[in-house]
Amino acid sequence: MVVRMRHTRAHTANRRSHHALKASNLVTCKNCQAFKAPHKVCDACGFYKGKKAVAVKSKKQVTKA
Ligand SMILES: [Zn+2]
């Protein structure tokens, strides 16, 4: 740290008060109940808003559209 740039511990702590990480929000897929990010196509089954949105290349298909 450059001495010229030094400031108080309170100043540093105030800046770092925004550094905490938040847990990511997860919802369950209505089609396969897997956890997925909200407003995103389900990773596990490719469904979005109750319809097949994208093809999923996975070992086992959960449901057939
Ligand atoms: Zn799903």
N, CA, C, O and the ligand as a Tripos MOL2 file, in Angstrom:
@<TRIPOS>MOLECULE
protein
  261   259    66     0     0
PROTEIN
NO_CHARGES

@<TRIPOS>ATOM
      1 N           0.8430   -1.2000    0.0000 N.3       1 MET1
      2 CA          0.0000    0.0000    0.0000 C.3       1 MET1
      3 C           0.8730    1.2440    0.0000 C.2       1 MET1
      4 O           1.8460    1.3370    0.7480 O.2       1 MET1
      5 N           0.5280    2.1560   -0.8130 N.am      2 VAL2
      6 CA          1.2660    3.4220   -0.8900 C.3       2 VAL2
      7 C           0.8350    4.3100    0.2700 C.2       2 VAL2
      8 O          -0.3580    4.5210    0.4880 O.2       2 VAL2
      9 N           1.8170    4.8340    1.0210 N.am      3 VAL3
     10 CA          1.5320    5.6180    2.2270 C.3       3 VAL3
     11 C           0.6790    6.8400    1.8940 C.2       3 VAL3
     12 O          -0.2320    7.1960    2.6410 O.2       3 VAL3
     13 N           0.9830    7.4740    0.7690 N.am      4 ARG4
     14 CA          0.2370    8.6470    0.3160 C.3       4 ARG4
     15 C          -1.2650    8.3390    0.2220 C.2       4 ARG4
     16 O          -2.1030    9.2120    0.4480 O.2       4 ARG4
     17 N          -1.5860    7.0850   -0.1140 N.am      5 MET5
     18 CA         -2.9810    6.7070   -0.3180 C.3       5 MET5
     19 C          -3.6610    6.2250    0.9570 C.2       5 MET5
     20 O          -4.8210    5.8140    0.9240 O.2       5 MET5
     21 N          -2.9410    6.2720    2.0890 N.am      6 ARG6
     22 CA         -3.4910    5.6550    3.2930 C.3       6 ARG6
     23 C          -4.7090    6.3980    3.8170 C.2       6 ARG6
     24 O          -4.7820    7.6250    3.7430 O.2       6 ARG6
     25 N          -5.6640    5.6410    4.3470 N.am      7 HIS7
     26 CA         -6.7920    6.2620    5.0040 C.3       7 HIS7
     27 C          -7.1450    5.4360    6.2290 C.2       7 HIS7
     28 O          -6.4770    4.4460    6.5270 O.2       7 HIS7
     29 N          -8.1720    5.8290    6.9250 N.am      8 THR8
     30 CA         -8.4790    5.2250    8.2170 C.3       8 THR8
     31 C          -9.0310    3.8060    8.0710 C.2       8 THR8
     32 O          -9.4930    3.4060    7.0030 O.2       8 THR8
     33 N          -8.9700    3.0710    9.1600 N.am      9 ARG9
     34 CA         -9.5430    1.7250    9.1770 C.3       9 ARG9
     35 C         -11.0430    1.7740    8.9100 C.2       9 ARG9
     36 O         -11.6010    0.8880    8.2640 O.2       9 ARG9
     37 N         -11.6880    2.8280    9.4200 N.am     10 ALA10
     38 CA        -13.1310    2.9680    9.2070 C.3      10 ALA10
     39 C         -13.4280    3.1300    7.7190 C.2      10 ALA10
     40 O         -14.3910    2.5590    7.2070 O.2      10 ALA10
     41 N         -12.5980    3.9100    7.0280 N.am     11 HIS11
     42 CA        -12.7850    4.1080    5.5900 C.3      11 HIS11
     43 C         -12.6670    2.7740    4.8550 C.2      11 HIS11
     44 O         -13.4830    2.4660    3.9860 O.2      11 HIS11
     45 N         -11.6430    1.9810    5.2080 N.am     12 THR12
     46 CA        -11.4450    0.6710    4.5850 C.3      12 THR12
     47 C         -12.6200   -0.2510    4.8930 C.2      12 THR12
     48 O         -13.1230   -0.9440    4.0080 O.2      12 THR12
     49 N         -13.0550   -0.2550    6.1590 N.am     13 ALA13
     50 CA        -14.1640   -1.1300    6.5520 C.3      13 ALA13
     51 C         -15.4450   -0.7330    5.8450 C.2      13 ALA13
     52 O         -16.2250   -1.5990    5.4480 O.2      13 ALA13
     53 N         -15.6740    0.5550    5.6810 N.am     14 ASN14
     54 CA        -16.8670    1.0290    4.9700 C.3      14 ASN14
     55 C         -16.8630    0.5410    3.5310 C.2      14 ASN14
     56 O         -17.8920    0.1070    3.0150 O.2      14 ASN14
     57 N         -15.7030    0.6130    2.8810 N.am     15 ARG15
     58 CA        -15.6110    0.1460    1.4980 C.3      15 ARG15
     59 C         -15.8790   -1.3550    1.4440 C.2      15 ARG15
     60 O         -16.6040   -1.8380    0.5740 O.2      15 ARG15
     61 N         -15.2770   -2.0900    2.3960 N.am     16 ARG16
     62 CA        -15.4130   -3.5480    2.3670 C.3      16 ARG16
     63 C         -16.7930   -4.0210    2.8140 C.2      16 ARG16
     64 O         -17.1020   -5.2050    2.6890 O.2      16 ARG16
     65 N         -17.6100   -3.1380    3.3220 N.am     17 SER17
     66 CA        -18.9400   -3.5440    3.7700 C.3      17 SER17
     67 C         -19.7850   -4.0340    2.6030 C.2      17 SER17
     68 O         -20.8200   -4.6640    2.8190 O.2      17 SER17
     69 N         -19.3690   -3.7590    1.3770 N.am     18 HIS18
     70 CA        -20.1200   -4.2130    0.2010 C.3      18 HIS18
     71 C         -19.5150   -5.4660   -0.4210 C.2      18 HIS18
     72 O         -19.9710   -5.9080   -1.4750 O.2      18 HIS18
     73 N         -18.4870   -6.0510    0.2170 N.am     19 HIS19
     74 CA        -17.7550   -7.1450   -0.4250 C.3      19 HIS19
     75 C         -18.3450   -8.5260   -0.1710 C.2      19 HIS19
     76 O         -17.9010   -9.4980   -0.7810 O.2      19 HIS19
     77 N         -19.3300   -8.6380    0.7080 N.am     20 ALA20
     78 CA        -19.8700   -9.9600    1.0240 C.3      20 ALA20
     79 C         -20.5460  -10.5710   -0.1920 C.2      20 ALA20
     80 O         -21.1640   -9.8580   -0.9830 O.2      20 ALA20
     81 N         -20.4320  -11.8890   -0.3490 N.am     21 LEU21
     82 CA        -21.0810  -12.5970   -1.4460 C.3      21 LEU21
     83 C         -22.4670  -13.0450   -1.0080 C.2      21 LEU21
     84 O         -22.6800  -13.4440    0.1370 O.2      21 LEU21
     85 N         -23.3990  -12.9710   -1.9450 N.am     22 LYS22
     86 CA        -24.7480  -13.4280   -1.6520 C.3      22 LYS22
     87 C         -24.9550  -14.7980   -2.2760 C.2      22 LYS22
     88 O         -24.4180  -15.0920   -3.3440 O.2      22 LYS22
     89 N         -25.7280  -15.6220   -1.6100 N.am     23 ALA23
     90 CA        -26.0710  -16.9270   -2.1920 C.3      23 ALA23
     91 C         -26.9410  -16.6980   -3.4130 C.2      23 ALA23
     92 O         -27.8190  -15.8350   -3.4090 O.2      23 ALA23
     93 N         -26.6900  -17.4900   -4.4790 N.am     24 SER24
     94 CA        -27.4640  -17.3010   -5.6920 C.3      24 SER24
     95 C         -28.8860  -17.8180   -5.4810 C.2      24 SER24
     96 O         -29.1030  -18.8040   -4.7770 O.2      24 SER24
     97 N         -29.8320  -17.1500   -6.0910 N.am     25 ASN25
     98 CA        -31.2390  -17.5170   -5.9540 C.3      25 ASN25
     99 C         -31.5460  -18.7130   -6.8530 C.2      25 ASN25
    100 O         -31.1850  -18.7150   -8.0300 O.2      25 ASN25
    101 N         -32.2060  -19.7230   -6.3040 N.am     26 LEU26
    102 CA        -32.5550  -20.8940   -7.0890 C.3      26 LEU26
    103 C         -34.0410  -21.2000   -6.9290 C.2      26 LEU26
    104 O         -34.5970  -21.0640   -5.8390 O.2      26 LEU26
    105 N         -34.6710  -21.6100   -8.0100 N.am     27 VAL27
    106 CA        -36.0580  -22.0690   -7.9510 C.3      27 VAL27
    107 C         -36.0910  -23.4920   -8.4930 C.2      27 VAL27
    108 O         -35.1300  -23.9470   -9.1120 O.2      27 VAL27
    109 N         -37.1950  -24.1920   -8.2610 N.am     28 THR28
    110 CA        -37.2990  -25.5490   -8.7870 C.3      28 THR28
    111 C         -38.0300  -25.5290  -10.1190 C.2      28 THR28
    112 O         -38.9850  -24.7770  -10.3090 O.2      28 THR28
    113 N         -37.5670  -26.3670  -11.0390 N.am     29 CYS29
    114 CA        -38.1890  -26.4940  -12.3540 C.3      29 CYS29
    115 C         -39.5820  -27.0810  -12.2070 C.2      29 CYS29
    116 O         -39.7740  -28.0560  -11.4810 O.2      29 CYS29
    117 N         -40.5650  -26.4860  -12.9010 N.am     30 LYS30
    118 CA        -41.9370  -26.9960  -12.8060 C.3      30 LYS30
    119 C         -42.0780  -28.3390  -13.5040 C.2      30 LYS30
    120 O         -42.9860  -29.1120  -13.2000 O.2      30 LYS30
    121 N         -41.1760  -28.6140  -14.4400 N.am     31 ASN31
    122 CA        -41.2620  -29.8620  -15.2030 C.3      31 ASN31
    123 C         -40.5430  -31.0170  -14.5110 C.2      31 ASN31
    124 O         -41.0890  -32.1170  -14.4170 O.2      31 ASN31
    125 N         -39.3100  -30.7770  -14.0200 N.am     32 CYS32
    126 CA        -38.5240  -31.8960  -13.4960 C.3      32 CYS32
    127 C         -38.0820  -31.6780  -12.0490 C.2      32 CYS32
    128 O         -37.3810  -32.5220  -11.4900 O.2      32 CYS32
    129 N         -38.4760  -30.5710  -11.4400 N.am     33 GLN33
    130 CA        -38.1770  -30.2800  -10.0340 C.3      33 GLN33
    131 C         -36.6840  -30.0940   -9.7370 C.2      33 GLN33
    132 O         -36.2930  -30.0430   -8.5710 O.2      33 GLN33
    133 N         -35.8600  -29.9930  -10.7590 N.am     34 ALA34
    134 CA        -34.4430  -29.7170  -10.5350 C.3      34 ALA34
    135 C         -34.2760  -28.2510  -10.1610 C.2      34 ALA34
    136 O         -35.0880  -27.4150  -10.5560 O.2      34 ALA34
    137 N         -33.2330  -27.9330   -9.4030 N.am     35 PHE35
    138 CA        -32.9550  -26.5320   -9.0930 C.3      35 PHE35
    139 C         -32.4510  -25.8390  -10.3410 C.2      35 PHE35
    140 O         -31.6020  -26.3680  -11.0590 O.2      35 PHE35
    141 N         -32.9760  -24.6520  -10.5960 N.am     36 LYS36
    142 CA        -32.5270  -23.8840  -11.7450 C.3      36 LYS36
    143 C         -32.5690  -22.4040  -11.4110 C.2      36 LYS36
    144 O         -33.2070  -21.9950  -10.4410 O.2      36 LYS36
    145 N         -31.8870  -21.6050  -12.2160 N.am     37 ALA37
    146 CA        -31.9130  -20.1640  -12.0140 C.3      37 ALA37
    147 C         -33.2550  -19.6330  -12.4910 C.2      37 ALA37
    148 O         -33.7540  -20.0970  -13.5160 O.2      37 ALA37
    149 N         -33.8640  -18.6740  -11.7860 N.am     38 PRO38
    150 CA        -35.1440  -18.1330  -12.2190 C.3      38 PRO38
    151 C         -35.0240  -17.4090  -13.5660 C.2      38 PRO38
    152 O         -33.9960  -16.7950  -13.8490 O.2      38 PRO38
    153 N         -36.0600  -17.4800  -14.3880 N.am     39 HIS39
    154 CA        -36.1290  -16.8370  -15.7010 C.3      39 HIS39
    155 C         -35.0910  -17.3880  -16.6740 C.2      39 HIS39
    156 O         -34.6880  -16.7140  -17.6220 O.2      39 HIS39
    157 N         -34.6640  -18.6320  -16.4200 N.am     40 LYS40
    158 CA        -33.7160  -19.2790  -17.3310 C.3      40 LYS40
    159 C         -34.2760  -20.6370  -17.7220 C.2      40 LYS40
    160 O         -35.0470  -21.2410  -16.9770 O.2      40 LYS40
    161 N         -33.8800  -21.1110  -18.8990 N.am     41 VAL41
    162 CA        -34.2640  -22.4560  -19.3210 C.3      41 VAL41
    163 C         -33.6330  -23.4680  -18.3660 C.2      41 VAL41
    164 O         -32.4850  -23.3140  -17.9480 O.2      41 VAL41
    165 N         -34.4030  -24.5110  -18.0280 N.am     42 CYS42
    166 CA        -33.9050  -25.5220  -17.0990 C.3      42 CYS42
    167 C         -32.7260  -26.2680  -17.7290 C.2      42 CYS42
    168 O         -32.8010  -26.7180  -18.8720 O.2      42 CYS42
    169 N         -31.6280  -26.3920  -16.9580 N.am     43 ASP43
    170 CA        -30.4510  -27.1100  -17.4350 C.3      43 ASP43
    171 C         -30.7320  -28.5950  -17.6220 C.2      43 ASP43
    172 O         -30.1810  -29.2340  -18.5190 O.2      43 ASP43
    173 N         -31.5950  -29.1370  -16.7660 N.am     44 ALA44
    174 CA        -31.7870  -30.5810  -16.7310 C.3      44 ALA44
    175 C         -32.7100  -31.0640  -17.8500 C.2      44 ALA44
    176 O         -32.4370  -32.0990  -18.4580 O.2      44 ALA44
    177 N         -33.8000  -30.3360  -18.1380 N.am     45 CYS45
    178 CA        -34.7780  -30.8390  -19.1000 C.3      45 CYS45
    179 C         -35.0150  -29.8870  -20.2590 C.2      45 CYS45
    180 O         -35.6870  -30.2740  -21.2150 O.2      45 CYS45
    181 N         -34.5050  -28.6720  -20.2280 N.am     46 GLY46
    182 CA        -34.6490  -27.7560  -21.3500 C.3      46 GLY46
    183 C         -36.0120  -27.1160  -21.4560 C.2      46 GLY46
    184 O         -36.3440  -26.5460  -22.4950 O.2      46 GLY46
    185 N         -36.8130  -27.1930  -20.4040 N.am     47 PHE47
    186 CA        -38.1420  -26.6050  -20.4350 C.3      47 PHE47
    187 C         -38.1020  -25.1530  -19.9730 C.2      47 PHE47
    188 O         -37.3020  -24.7700  -19.1190 O.2      47 PHE47
    189 N         -38.9880  -24.3590  -20.5640 N.am     48 TYR48
    190 CA        -39.1910  -22.9940  -20.1030 C.3      48 TYR48
    191 C         -40.6470  -22.6330  -20.2930 C.2      48 TYR48
    192 O         -41.1910  -22.8200  -21.3820 O.2      48 TYR48
    193 N         -41.2910  -22.1200  -19.2590 N.am     49 LYS49
    194 CA        -42.7230  -21.7830  -19.2760 C.3      49 LYS49
    195 C         -43.5630  -22.9670  -19.7310 C.2      49 LYS49
    196 O         -44.5030  -22.8030  -20.5090 O.2      49 LYS49
    197 N         -43.2190  -24.1850  -19.2350 N.am     50 GLY50
    198 CA        -44.0140  -25.3580  -19.5040 C.3      50 GLY50
    199 C         -43.8650  -25.9490  -20.8910 C.2      50 GLY50
    200 O         -44.5830  -26.8840  -21.2470 O.2      50 GLY50
    201 N         -42.9280  -25.4100  -21.6890 N.am     51 LYS51
    202 CA        -42.7120  -25.9530  -23.0210 C.3      51 LYS51
    203 C         -41.2500  -26.3100  -23.1980 C.2      51 LYS51
    204 O         -40.3670  -25.7480  -22.5490 O.2      51 LYS51
    205 N         -41.0090  -27.2870  -24.1170 N.am     52 LYS52
    206 CA        -39.6310  -27.6310  -24.4490 C.3      52 LYS52
    207 C         -39.0260  -26.4660  -25.2120 C.2      52 LYS52
    208 O         -39.4910  -26.1210  -26.2980 O.2      52 LYS52
    209 N         -37.9860  -25.8600  -24.6450 N.am     53 ALA53
    210 CA        -37.4070  -24.6780  -25.2730 C.3      53 ALA53
    211 C         -36.1160  -25.0150  -26.0050 C.2      53 ALA53
    212 O         -35.8820  -24.5090  -27.1020 O.2      53 ALA53
    213 N         -35.2780  -25.8590  -25.4190 N.am     54 VAL54
    214 CA        -34.0190  -26.2320  -26.0610 C.3      54 VAL54
    215 C         -33.8220  -27.7380  -25.9010 C.2      54 VAL54
    216 O         -34.3040  -28.3500  -24.9480 O.2      54 VAL54
    217 N         -33.1060  -28.3100  -26.8530 N.am     55 ALA55
    218 CA        -32.7630  -29.7290  -26.7430 C.3      55 ALA55
    219 C         -31.6290  -29.8870  -25.7430 C.2      55 ALA55
    220 O         -30.6710  -29.1150  -25.7550 O.2      55 ALA55
    221 N         -31.7370  -30.8750  -24.8920 N.am     56 VAL56
    222 CA        -30.7050  -31.1180  -23.8820 C.3      56 VAL56
    223 C         -29.9260  -32.3620  -24.2760 C.2      56 VAL56
    224 O         -30.5040  -33.4290  -24.4880 O.2      56 VAL56
    225 N         -28.6010  -32.2150  -24.3710 N.am     57 LYS57
    226 CA        -27.7770  -33.3970  -24.6220 C.3      57 LYS57
    227 C         -27.3250  -33.9490  -23.2810 C.2      57 LYS57
    228 O         -26.3210  -33.5100  -22.7200 O.2      57 LYS57
    229 N         -28.0630  -34.8970  -22.7860 N.am     58 SER58
    230 CA        -27.7240  -35.5230  -21.5180 C.3      58 SER58
    231 C         -27.9400  -37.0140  -21.6270 C.2      58 SER58
    232 O         -28.5150  -37.5050  -22.5980 O.2      58 SER58
    233 N         -27.4670  -37.7400  -20.6070 N.am     59 LYS59
    234 CA        -27.5420  -39.2010  -20.6600 C.3      59 LYS59
    235 C         -28.9810  -39.6820  -20.6380 C.2      59 LYS59
    236 O         -29.3560  -40.5670  -21.4080 O.2      59 LYS59
    237 N         -29.8000  -39.0940  -19.7460 N.am     60 LYS60
    238 CA        -31.1730  -39.5540  -19.6360 C.3      60 LYS60
    239 C         -32.1300  -38.3800  -19.7690 C.2      60 LYS60
    240 O         -31.9950  -37.3760  -19.0690 O.2      60 LYS60
    241 N         -33.0950  -38.5080  -20.6680 N.am     61 GLN61
    242 CA        -34.1350  -37.5090  -20.7910 C.3      61 GLN61
    243 C         -35.1280  -37.6890  -19.6520 C.2      61 GLN61
    244 O         -35.5330  -38.8170  -19.3690 O.2      61 GLN61
    245 N         -35.5260  -36.6200  -18.9990 N.am     62 VAL62
    246 CA        -36.4470  -36.7200  -17.8910 C.3      62 VAL62
    247 C         -37.8690  -36.9630  -18.3910 C.2      62 VAL62
    248 O         -38.5760  -37.8360  -17.8880 O.2      62 VAL62
    249 N         -38.2750  -36.1790  -19.3870 N.am     63 THR63
    250 CA        -39.6190  -36.3550  -19.9470 C.3      63 THR63
    251 C         -39.5670  -36.2290  -21.4530 C.2      63 THR63
    252 O         -38.6260  -35.6640  -22.0100 O.2      63 THR63
    253 N         -40.5700  -36.7520  -22.0970 N.am     64 LYS64
    254 CA        -40.6820  -36.5790  -23.5450 C.3      64 LYS64
    255 C         -41.7010  -35.4920  -23.8210 C.2      64 LYS64
    256 O         -42.7750  -35.4790  -23.2200 O.2      64 LYS64
    257 N         -41.3800  -34.5910  -24.7130 N.am     65 ALA65
    258 CA        -42.2660  -33.4600  -25.0050 C.3      65 ALA65
    259 C         -43.4340  -33.8990  -25.8740 C.2      65 ALA65
    260 O         -44.2860  -33.0820  -26.2220 O.2      65 ALA65
    261 ZN        -36.4210  -29.1040  -15.6900 Zn       66 ZN66
@<TRIPOS>BOND
     1     1     2 1
     2     2     3 1
     3     3     4 2
     4     3     5 am
     5     5     6 1
     6     6     7 1
     7     7     8 2
     8     7     9 am
     9     9    10 1
    10    10    11 1
    11    11    12 2
    12    11    13 am
    13    13    14 1
    14    14    15 1
    15    15    16 2
    16    15    17 am
    17    17    18 1
    18    18    19 1
    19    19    20 2
    20    19    21 am
    21    21    22 1
    22    22    23 1
    23    23    24 2
    24    23    25 am
    25    25    26 1
    26    26    27 1
    27    27    28 2
    28    27    29 am
    29    29    30 1
    30    30    31 1
    31    31    32 2
    32    31    33 am
    33    33    34 1
    34    34    35 1
    35    35    36 2
    36    35    37 am
    37    37    38 1
    38    38    39 1
    39    39    40 2
    40    39    41 am
    41    41    42 1
    42    42    43 1
    43    43    44 2
    44    43    45 am
    45    45    46 1
    46    46    47 1
    47    47    48 2
    48    47    49 am
    49    49    50 1
    50    50    51 1
    51    51    52 2
    52    51    53 am
    53    53    54 1
    54    54    55 1
    55    55    56 2
    56    55    57 am
    57    57    58 1
    58    58    59 1
    59    59    60 2
    60    59    61 am
    61    61    62 1
    62    62    63 1
    63    63    64 2
    64    63    65 am
    65    65    66 1
    66    66    67 1
    67    67    68 2
    68    67    69 am
    69    69    70 1
    70    70    71 1
    71    71    72 2
    72    71    73 am
    73    73    74 1
    74    74    75 1
    75    75    76 2
    76    75    77 am
    77    77    78 1
    78    78    79 1
    79    79    80 2
    80    79    81 am
    81    81    82 1
    82    82    83 1
    83    83    84 2
    84    83    85 am
    85    85    86 1
    86    86    87 1
    87    87    88 2
    88    87    89 am
    89    89    90 1
    90    90    91 1
    91    91    92 2
    92    91    93 am
    93    93    94 1
    94    94    95 1
    95    95    96 2
    96    95    97 am
    97    97    98 1
    98    98    99 1
    99    99   100 2
   100    99   101 am
   101   101   102 1
   102   102   103 1
   103   103   104 2
   104   103   105 am
   105   105   106 1
   106   106   107 1
   107   107   108 2
   108   107   109 am
   109   109   110 1
   110   110   111 1
   111   111   112 2
   112   111   113 am
   113   113   114 1
   114   114   115 1
   115   115   116 2
   116   115   117 am
   117   117   118 1
   118   118   119 1
   119   119   120 2
   120   119   121 am
   121   121   122 1
   122   122   123 1
   123   123   124 2
   124   123   125 am
   125   125   126 1
   126   126   127 1
   127   127   128 2
   128   127   129 am
   129   129   130 1
   130   130   131 1
   131   131   132 2
   132   131   133 am
   133   133   134 1
   134   134   135 1
   135   135   136 2
   136   135   137 am
   137   137   138 1
   138   138   139 1
   139   139   140 2
   140   139   141 am
   141   141   142 1
   142   142   143 1
   143   143   144 2
   144   143   145 am
   145   145   146 1
   146   146   147 1
   147   147   148 2
   148   147   149 am
   149   149   150 1
   150   150   151 1
   151   151   152 2
   152   151   153 am
   153   153   154 1
   154   154   155 1
   155   155   156 2
   156   155   157 am
   157   157   158 1
   158   158   159 1
   159   159   160 2
   160   159   161 am
   161   161   162 1
   162   162   163 1
   163   163   164 2
   164   163   165 am
   165   165   166 1
   166   166   167 1
   167   167   168 2
   168   167   169 am
   169   169   170 1
   170   170   171 1
   171   171   172 2
   172   171   173 am
   173   173   174 1
   174   174   175 1
   175   175   176 2
   176   175   177 am
   177   177   178 1
   178   178   179 1
   179   179   180 2
   180   179   181 am
   181   181   182 1
   182   182   183 1
   183   183   184 2
   184   183   185 am
   185   185   186 1
   186   186   187 1
   187   187   188 2
   188   187   189 am
   189   189   190 1
   190   190   191 1
   191   191   192 2
   192   191   193 am
   193   193   194 1
   194   194   195 1
   195   195   196 2
   196   195   197 am
   197   197   198 1
   198   198   199 1
   199   199   200 2
   200   199   201 am
   201   201   202 1
   202   202   203 1
   203   203   204 2
   204   203   205 am
   205   205   206 1
   206   206   207 1
   207   207   208 2
   208   207   209 am
   209   209   210 1
   210   210   211 1
   211   211   212 2
   212   211   213 am
   213   213   214 1
   214   214   215 1
   215   215   216 2
   216   215   217 am
   217   217   218 1
   218   218   219 1
   219   219   220 2
   220   219   221 am
   221   221   222 1
   222   222   223 1
   223   223   224 2
   224   223   225 am
   225   225   226 1
   226   226   227 1
   227   227   228 2
   228   227   229 am
   229   229   230 1
   230   230   231 1
   231   231   232 2
   232   231   233 am
   233   233   234 1
   234   234   235 1
   235   235   236 2
   236   235   237 am
   237   237   238 1
   238   238   239 1
   239   239   240 2
   240   239   241 am
   241   241   242 1
   242   242   243 1
   243   243   244 2
   244   243   245 am
   245   245   246 1
   246   246   247 1
   247   247   248 2
   248   247   249 am
   249   249   250 1
   250   250   251 1
   251   251   252 2
   252   251   253 am
   253   253   254 1
   254   254   255 1
   255   255   256 2
   256   255   257 am
   257   257   258 1
   258   258   259 1
   259   259   260 2
@<TRIPOS>SUBSTRUCTURE
     1 MET1         2 RESIDUE 1 A MET
     2 VAL2         6 RESIDUE 1 A VAL
     3 VAL3        10 RESIDUE 1 A VAL
     4 ARG4        14 RESIDUE 1 A ARG
     5 MET5        18 RESIDUE 1 A MET
     6 ARG6        22 RESIDUE 1 A ARG
     7 HIS7        26 RESIDUE 1 A HIS
     8 THR8        30 RESIDUE 1 A THR
     9 ARG9        34 RESIDUE 1 A ARG
    10 ALA10       38 RESIDUE 1 A ALA
    11 HIS11       42 RESIDUE 1 A HIS
    12 THR12       46 RESIDUE 1 A THR
    13 ALA13       50 RESIDUE 1 A ALA
    14 ASN14       54 RESIDUE 1 A ASN
    15 ARG15       58 RESIDUE 1 A ARG
    16 ARG16       62 RESIDUE 1 A ARG
    17 SER17       66 RESIDUE 1 A SER
    18 HIS18       70 RESIDUE 1 A HIS
    19 HIS19       74 RESIDUE 1 A HIS
    20 ALA20       78 RESIDUE 1 A ALA
    21 LEU21       82 RESIDUE 1 A LEU
    22 LYS22       86 RESIDUE 1 A LYS
    23 ALA23       90 RESIDUE 1 A ALA
    24 SER24       94 RESIDUE 1 A SER
    25 ASN25       98 RESIDUE 1 A ASN
    26 LEU26      102 RESIDUE 1 A LEU
    27 VAL27      106 RESIDUE 1 A VAL
    28 THR28      110 RESIDUE 1 A THR
    29 CYS29      114 RESIDUE 1 A CYS
    30 LYS30      118 RESIDUE 1 A LYS
    31 ASN31      122 RESIDUE 1 A ASN
    32 CYS32      126 RESIDUE 1 A CYS
    33 GLN33      130 RESIDUE 1 A GLN
    34 ALA34      134 RESIDUE 1 A ALA
    35 PHE35      138 RESIDUE 1 A PHE
    36 LYS36      142 RESIDUE 1 A LYS
    37 ALA37      146 RESIDUE 1 A ALA
    38 PRO38      150 RESIDUE 1 A PRO
    39 HIS39      154 RESIDUE 1 A HIS
    40 LYS40      158 RESIDUE 1 A LYS
    41 VAL41      162 RESIDUE 1 A VAL
    42 CYS42      166 RESIDUE 1 A CYS
    43 ASP43      170 RESIDUE 1 A ASP
    44 ALA44      174 RESIDUE 1 A ALA
    45 CYS45      178 RESIDUE 1 A CYS
    46 GLY46      182 RESIDUE 1 A GLY
    47 PHE47      186 RESIDUE 1 A PHE
    48 TYR48      190 RESIDUE 1 A TYR
    49 LYS49      194 RESIDUE 1 A LYS
    50 GLY50      198 RESIDUE 1 A GLY
    51 LYS51      202 RESIDUE 1 A LYS
    52 LYS52      206 RESIDUE 1 A LYS
    53 ALA53      210 RESIDUE 1 A ALA
    54 VAL54      214 RESIDUE 1 A VAL
    55 ALA55      218 RESIDUE 1 A ALA
    56 VAL56      222 RESIDUE 1 A VAL
    57 LYS57      226 RESIDUE 1 A LYS
    58 SER58      230 RESIDUE 1 A SER
    59 LYS59      234 RESIDUE 1 A LYS
    60 LYS60      238 RESIDUE 1 A LYS
    61 GLN61      242 RESIDUE 1 A GLN
    62 VAL62      246 RESIDUE 1 A VAL
    63 THR63      250 RESIDUE 1 A THR
    64 LYS64      254 RESIDUE 1 A LYS
    65 ALA65      258 RESIDUE 1 A ALA
    66 ZN66       261 GROUP 0 **** ****
